[in-house]
Amino acid sequence: MNAFVHPQGLCETLHVGEGTRIWAFAHVLPGARIGRDCNICDHVFIENDVVVGDRVTVKCGVQLWDGLRVGDAVFIGPNATFSNDLFPRSKIRPERFAETTIENGASIGANATVLPGLTIGRNAMVGAGAVVTRPVPANAIVVGNPARIVGYVDARQIDTIRAPSMVAPPLEPGSQPIGVGEVHLHRLPRIEDMRGCLSVGEFGRTVPFDAKRYFVVFDVPSREVRGEHAHRESHQFLVCVHGSAAAIVDDGEHRAELILDRPELALHIPPMIWGTQYRYTEDAVLLVFASHYYDPGDYIRDYAAYLSELRHQR
């Protein structure tokens, strides 16, 4: 074992990668597996059925219990707490502890609590003191108790030209790329007179495909997230006809966020773009046109699988 163990540390496992450092008063049980170049700080306890990847930092006062799987380049802040049994009883052990997965590149803030059986997605960030009660999507930023998504890592904010007075100015019709794959932001015509307002789009012209179906998303609680998938073949055209919602688009290399907050603003999401919608207002009504009929096989719902398919296509 070519690793450093402080004289006041206790490491009982032989499965420790090269360059890993285990500091004073840390205790690692025999069944644990720890990768290369990790930093296990003072007063850390690692149980038997624990796998820790490469280049992981575990700060002081953390306990990694049976069932925890930690990917590469993960940061676990001081006194972060993991649990592995939803209904613990003294002297009564379950047949198998719940498995919790922290995927590559994720960060867990100081004093955060993660309930058992959850997955913290790739590159996600859990804020200090957050209580995580449900899975966290890849790249999401969550805070609070219970933890809620408040943003996405490295998502560039796209200005949709909202006036400082919070009154939306008229938009010049047209479309523009936003720097994420072939995603385009569309500004549809808006016609106003004494009878009211009208916004219009034409399939094959304004909408850059002929729609085979539509669906409407509404009554979404503000903390909920929709989408979180890519399509292999289907195009989508999103219009928030009432209220507002935030849309995230991701091509595997670039990520952007914009607000759909008026009927004359639309977002075209072509195939093989990862799309997510969140931060719905209570009155939000999101209308989506799709170029294909519904086909479960057209969906990619796992972000790691999406990245893998992208690599094969490129």
C-alpha positions as CSV (number, residue, x, y, z in Angstrom):
1,M,0.0,0.0,0.0
2,N,1.7,3.1,-1.3
3,A,-0.3,5.6,0.7
4,F,0.3,7.9,3.7
5,V,-1.4,7.1,7.0
6,H,-0.8,9.4,9.9
7,P,0.7,7.8,13.0
8,Q,-2.6,8.6,14.9
9,G,-4.8,7.3,12.1
10,L,-6.0,3.7,11.8
11,C,-6.4,2.1,8.4
12,E,-7.4,-1.5,8.4
13,T,-8.0,-2.0,4.7
14,L,-5.3,-2.9,2.2
15,H,-7.4,-1.4,-0.7
16,V,-6.0,2.2,-0.7
17,G,-4.8,3.8,-3.9
18,E,-1.4,5.4,-4.5
19,G,-1.0,8.9,-3.2
20,T,-3.9,8.8,-0.8
21,R,-3.4,10.5,2.6
22,I,-5.3,9.4,5.7
23,W,-4.9,11.8,8.6
24,A,-5.0,11.8,12.4
25,F,-7.8,10.0,14.2
26,A,-9.4,8.8,10.9
27,H,-10.5,5.1,11.1
28,V,-11.0,3.0,7.9
29,L,-12.5,-0.5,8.3
30,P,-11.1,-3.6,6.5
31,G,-13.7,-3.9,3.8
32,A,-13.5,-0.3,2.5
33,R,-12.0,0.5,-0.9
34,I,-10.3,3.9,-1.4
35,G,-8.9,5.1,-4.7
36,R,-5.9,7.1,-5.7
37,D,-4.9,10.6,-4.6
38,C,-7.6,11.0,-2.0
39,N,-7.4,13.2,1.1
40,I,-9.1,11.7,4.2
41,C,-9.0,14.3,6.8
42,D,-9.0,14.1,10.7
43,H,-11.8,12.3,12.5
44,V,-13.3,10.6,9.5
45,F,-14.8,7.1,9.9
46,I,-15.2,4.8,6.9
47,E,-17.2,1.6,7.3
48,N,-16.7,-1.7,5.4
49,D,-19.1,-1.6,2.5
50,V,-17.9,1.7,1.2
51,V,-16.2,2.5,-2.2
52,V,-14.4,5.8,-2.7
53,G,-13.1,6.8,-6.1
54,D,-10.0,8.7,-7.1
55,R,-9.1,12.3,-6.1
56,V,-11.8,12.5,-3.4
57,T,-11.6,14.9,-0.6
58,V,-13.4,14.0,2.7
59,K,-13.2,16.8,5.2
60,C,-13.1,16.5,9.0
61,G,-15.9,15.0,11.0
62,V,-17.5,12.9,8.2
63,Q,-18.8,9.3,8.5
64,L,-19.1,7.1,5.4
65,W,-21.5,4.3,6.3
66,D,-22.1,0.9,4.6
67,G,-23.7,1.2,1.2
68,L,-22.1,4.5,0.1
69,R,-20.6,4.7,-3.3
70,V,-18.5,7.8,-4.0
71,G,-17.3,8.6,-7.6
72,D,-14.1,10.3,-8.7
73,A,-13.2,14.0,-7.9
74,V,-16.0,14.3,-5.2
75,F,-15.7,16.9,-2.5
76,I,-17.4,16.1,0.9
77,G,-17.4,19.0,3.2
78,P,-16.9,19.0,7.0
79,N,-19.5,17.3,9.1
80,A,-21.6,16.2,6.1
81,T,-23.9,13.4,7.2
82,F,-25.0,10.3,5.3
83,S,-27.6,7.8,6.4
84,N,-28.2,4.3,5.2
85,D,-31.4,3.1,7.0
86,L,-34.8,4.9,6.7
87,F,-36.1,3.1,9.8
88,P,-33.2,2.5,12.1
89,R,-33.6,0.5,15.3
90,S,-31.0,-0.2,17.9
91,K,-29.5,-3.7,17.6
92,I,-31.7,-4.4,14.5
93,R,-29.9,-4.4,11.2
94,P,-31.6,-4.6,7.8
95,E,-30.6,-7.4,5.5
96,R,-29.0,-4.9,3.2
97,F,-28.3,-1.2,3.8
98,A,-29.6,1.3,1.2
99,E,-27.1,2.2,-1.4
100,T,-26.3,5.9,-1.8
101,T,-24.3,7.1,-4.9
102,I,-22.3,10.3,-5.2
103,E,-21.4,10.6,-8.9
104,N,-18.2,12.0,-10.4
105,G,-17.4,15.6,-9.7
106,A,-20.2,16.2,-7.2
107,S,-19.7,18.4,-4.1
108,I,-21.5,18.1,-0.7
109,G,-21.4,21.2,1.4
110,A,-20.6,21.4,5.1
111,N,-23.2,20.0,7.5
112,A,-25.4,18.8,4.6
113,T,-27.5,15.6,5.3
114,V,-28.2,13.1,2.6
115,L,-31.0,10.5,3.2
116,P,-30.4,6.9,2.2
117,G,-30.8,5.3,-1.2
118,L,-30.4,8.5,-3.2
119,T,-28.1,9.5,-6.1
120,I,-26.3,12.8,-6.2
121,G,-25.7,13.4,-9.9
122,R,-22.5,14.1,-11.8
123,N,-21.1,17.6,-11.0
124,A,-24.1,18.5,-8.8
125,M,-23.6,20.8,-5.8
126,V,-25.3,20.4,-2.5
127,G,-25.3,23.6,-0.4
128,A,-24.1,23.8,3.2
129,G,-26.7,22.6,5.6
130,A,-29.0,21.2,2.9
131,V,-31.2,18.2,3.7
132,V,-31.4,16.0,0.6
133,T,-34.6,14.0,0.6
134,R,-34.7,13.1,-3.2
135,P,-32.2,12.4,-6.0
136,V,-30.3,15.4,-7.2
137,P,-29.9,15.6,-11.1
138,A,-26.6,16.0,-12.8
139,N,-25.2,19.6,-12.6
140,A,-28.0,20.8,-10.3
141,I,-27.4,23.2,-7.4
142,V,-29.6,22.4,-4.4
143,V,-30.0,24.2,-1.1
144,G,-32.4,24.3,1.9
145,N,-34.5,21.9,4.0
146,P,-35.8,20.0,2.1
147,A,-33.2,20.7,-0.6
148,R,-34.6,22.3,-3.7
149,I,-33.0,23.1,-7.1
150,V,-32.0,26.8,-7.3
151,G,-29.8,26.6,-10.4
152,Y,-27.4,24.6,-12.6
153,V,-23.7,24.6,-12.6
154,D,-22.0,26.6,-15.4
155,A,-25.4,27.4,-17.0
156,R,-24.9,30.7,-18.9
157,Q,-27.8,33.1,-18.4
158,I,-29.5,34.1,-21.7
159,D,-31.0,37.6,-21.6
160,T,-34.5,37.4,-23.0
161,I,-34.8,41.3,-22.9
162,R,-36.9,41.9,-19.9
163,A,-37.2,45.6,-19.1
164,P,-36.0,46.9,-15.7
165,S,-39.6,47.9,-15.0
166,M,-40.5,44.2,-15.3
167,V,-42.8,45.0,-18.2
168,A,-41.9,43.0,-21.3
169,P,-41.0,45.3,-24.2
170,P,-42.1,44.3,-27.8
171,L,-39.8,41.8,-29.5
172,E,-38.6,41.9,-33.1
173,P,-39.7,38.6,-34.7
174,G,-36.9,36.2,-35.6
175,S,-34.6,33.6,-34.1
176,Q,-31.1,33.5,-32.7
177,P,-28.7,30.7,-31.7
178,I,-27.8,30.7,-28.1
179,G,-24.4,28.9,-28.3
180,V,-25.7,25.4,-27.2
181,G,-25.7,23.0,-30.1
182,E,-28.4,24.1,-32.7
183,V,-30.8,25.4,-30.0
184,H,-32.5,28.6,-31.1
185,L,-34.5,31.3,-29.2
186,H,-37.5,32.4,-31.3
187,R,-39.3,35.7,-31.0
188,L,-42.8,35.3,-32.5
189,P,-45.0,38.1,-33.9
190,R,-47.2,39.9,-31.3
191,I,-50.2,41.7,-32.5
192,E,-52.0,44.1,-30.2
193,D,-55.2,46.2,-30.6
194,M,-58.2,47.2,-28.6
195,R,-59.5,43.7,-28.7
196,G,-56.5,42.2,-27.0
197,C,-53.2,40.5,-28.0
198,L,-52.3,37.7,-30.4
199,S,-49.1,35.8,-31.0
200,V,-48.7,33.4,-34.0
201,G,-46.4,30.8,-35.4
202,E,-46.5,28.7,-38.6
203,F,-45.3,25.1,-38.7
204,G,-42.5,24.6,-41.2
205,R,-41.8,28.3,-41.1
206,T,-41.7,29.9,-37.7
207,V,-41.8,26.5,-36.0
208,P,-38.9,24.8,-37.9
209,F,-40.7,21.4,-38.3
210,D,-44.2,19.9,-38.8
211,A,-45.6,18.9,-35.5
212,K,-47.0,15.5,-34.9
213,R,-48.2,16.1,-31.3
214,Y,-48.4,18.7,-28.6
215,F,-48.6,18.5,-24.8
216,V,-49.3,21.1,-22.1
217,V,-47.5,21.2,-18.7
218,F,-49.4,23.1,-15.9
219,D,-50.1,23.0,-12.2
220,V,-46.4,22.2,-11.5
221,P,-45.4,22.9,-7.9
222,S,-42.6,25.4,-7.9
223,R,-40.0,23.0,-6.4
224,E,-40.6,20.3,-9.1
225,V,-38.4,19.7,-12.1
226,R,-39.6,18.6,-15.5
227,G,-37.8,17.3,-18.6
228,E,-34.4,16.0,-17.6
229,H,-34.0,14.1,-20.8
230,A,-32.9,14.3,-24.4
231,H,-34.5,13.0,-27.6
232,R,-32.7,10.9,-30.2
233,E,-34.9,12.1,-33.1
234,S,-37.7,14.4,-31.9
235,H,-37.5,18.2,-32.1
236,Q,-39.4,20.3,-29.5
237,F,-40.7,23.8,-29.6
238,L,-41.5,25.3,-26.1
239,V,-43.8,28.3,-25.5
240,C,-44.9,29.4,-22.0
241,V,-48.3,30.7,-22.9
242,H,-49.0,31.8,-19.3
243,G,-46.7,32.5,-16.3
244,S,-43.1,31.6,-16.6
245,A,-40.6,28.8,-16.4
246,A,-36.9,28.5,-16.6
247,A,-35.4,26.2,-19.3
248,I,-31.9,24.6,-19.2
249,V,-30.4,23.3,-22.4
250,D,-27.1,21.3,-22.5
251,D,-25.2,19.9,-25.5
252,G,-22.7,18.0,-23.3
253,E,-20.1,20.8,-23.6
254,H,-22.1,24.0,-23.1
255,R,-25.1,24.8,-20.9
256,A,-27.4,27.8,-20.8
257,E,-30.5,28.9,-18.9
258,L,-33.2,31.2,-20.0
259,I,-36.7,32.3,-18.8
260,L,-39.8,31.7,-21.0
261,D,-42.1,34.3,-19.7
262,R,-44.4,35.5,-22.5
263,P,-46.3,33.8,-25.4
264,E,-44.2,35.4,-28.1
265,L,-41.0,33.9,-26.8
266,A,-40.2,30.3,-27.8
267,L,-37.4,27.8,-27.6
268,H,-36.5,25.2,-30.3
269,I,-34.7,22.2,-28.8
270,P,-33.4,19.9,-31.5
271,P,-32.5,16.2,-31.0
272,M,-29.7,15.2,-28.7
273,I,-29.9,18.3,-26.5
274,W,-30.5,17.6,-22.8
275,G,-33.4,19.7,-21.7
276,T,-34.7,20.6,-18.2
277,Q,-37.5,22.9,-17.1
278,Y,-37.9,24.2,-13.5
279,R,-38.8,27.2,-11.4
280,Y,-42.4,27.2,-12.7
281,T,-44.6,29.9,-11.4
282,E,-47.9,28.8,-9.9
283,D,-49.8,30.0,-13.0
284,A,-47.4,28.6,-15.6
285,V,-48.7,26.9,-18.7
286,L,-46.0,25.4,-20.9
287,L,-47.1,24.4,-24.4
288,V,-44.7,22.0,-26.2
289,F,-44.9,21.0,-29.9
290,A,-43.0,17.8,-30.9
291,S,-42.0,16.6,-34.4
292,H,-42.6,12.9,-33.6
293,Y,-45.3,10.9,-32.1
294,Y,-44.6,9.7,-28.5
295,D,-42.0,6.9,-28.5
296,P,-40.4,5.8,-25.2
297,G,-37.4,4.6,-27.1
298,D,-36.7,8.1,-28.3
299,Y,-36.0,9.3,-24.8
300,I,-32.6,9.3,-23.1
301,R,-33.3,9.8,-19.4
302,D,-29.9,9.2,-17.8
303,Y,-27.4,12.0,-18.2
304,A,-24.4,9.6,-18.2
305,A,-26.0,7.5,-21.0
306,Y,-26.6,10.8,-22.9
307,L,-23.0,11.8,-22.7
308,S,-22.0,8.3,-23.8
309,E,-24.2,8.5,-26.9
310,L,-22.9,11.9,-27.8
311,R,-19.3,10.6,-27.6
312,H,-20.2,7.7,-30.0
313,Q,-21.9,10.2,-32.4
314,R,-18.9,12.5,-32.5
